[in-house]
Amino acid sequence: MPAKILVFVPAYNCAGQIGRVLDQLAPPWVRDLIAKVIVIDNRSSDGTVGVVRSRIAARGDGFVALLQNEQNYGLGGSHKVAFSYAQANGFDFLIVLHGDDQGTLADLRPSLEDGSFAAVDCLLGSRFMAGSKTPGYSKLRLWGNHVFNALYSACLFGRVRDLGAGLNLYRVSALARLDYARYPDDLTFNCVLLAAQMIAGLKIRFVPISWREDDQVSNVRLVRQSFRTLKIALRALVRRRSFAGLEHRRVVHSVYSWTQIDG
């Protein structure tokens, strides 16, 4: 029986890009391999919701659904909603495809078509390995990412090729083994998730992807983000045995509520 795969598109104030992301779902191979797509809007203040709703209405096939968080939970919070949705609805795998059109779903197509994705718990896109393409990235930014990848590799005793590209595939049953509700709700969610996955001994494989910097608006505050990222690596090294059970959030939500508003 083919794996039941969900695509999760986190969206926040990306009205100018989300339509192009949804265009990636048009080729026939997508419907052949993907069971459903959910766009999770994190309380956007621009026209993101309107764009998604019009695309859903134009399709008219129920393939894409639009969920909206009850409040702005951050990127990590949207991941938690998607992970819980995947578990509750019986999906085998979940693909994360960011709504700002930096990544391309087609980069995962070879692994999906040959079935190799099913041999691992996490198939993670890397912007910084052989075969990757990063148009628009400065040399300084590339160097900084390589430094952090090396640092995390040393702290986690395993090769890390990217701390958090927005194109990843996860085995849902493996996610259920992690206490991801305690992970940060901000952009460092992926760093804690990756550290927890490696400490738990999950099977992880990195694959090269293309990642663009065109008309995206970054929400990253570079210096603050760098310190938080460094702190997570050191915490994983020093508190390796207890890391998975630690509370990593600055604000604790008892529940991450959402409403399906279309699809």
C-alpha positions, 0 to 999 in steps of 0.5 A: 500500500502506498504511503499516505503523505501530507504536505504542510505549508506554513504561511505568514504574510506571504501573499506575494509568494503563496500563489507560486507555492500552490502552483507547485501542486499543479503537476500530475505527479504531485497528485500521484504521490501526495494525499493532501495539502494543508496550508496553516496560516499563522494569523497573517495581516496581509492578503495571504488567506484571500489568495489561498481561499481563491486558489482552493475555490479554483481547484474545487477538488478538496486536495488543499485545505486552509487551517488558521491558528487561533493566535500567532503561535510562531513557525514552531507552533504551526509545525506543532499543529501540522504534526498533530494533524498528521497523527490524528488523520492517519498520515504516514509521512509529512512534508514541510514546504514553506509558503514563501516560495524559497524551496521547490517540492520537485527537489524531493520528487526523485526520493518520493518516486523511487521510494527511498524516503521510506527507508529513513525517519527524516529526509532533510533538505540541505542548502549547503552540500554538494548539489545544492543551489543557493542563488542570492546568498552572500558568501558571509551568510554561507560561511556562517551556516557552515560554521553552525553546521560544524558546531552542531555536528560536534555537539551532536556527534553526527553530521549536520548539513543544514539546521533548518531548511524549509523543505523536509520530510518526516515519518509521522510515527517517529515524530510521535516519539518526540515531545515536540510540544515543548520545543520553541515556538519561534524559528529555533524550533527546527534546531531543537527538533533536529537535536532531539531527533539525532539524540533519539537515534532516528534515521536521518538523511540530508539531500541537496535542494535549491533555495532562492532569495528573491522577494522573500521578507526574512523574519530572522533577527541575525544576532539574537538568532545566532545566540539562541542557536548557539545556546541550543547546541551547547544545551544539547551537548551538556544536557544530552540525556535530559535534553528531550524532556526539557522545556524549550519554550519562553511562553508555554501554551497548553494547547495549539488551537486552529480552525479549518476555514476552507477546503 
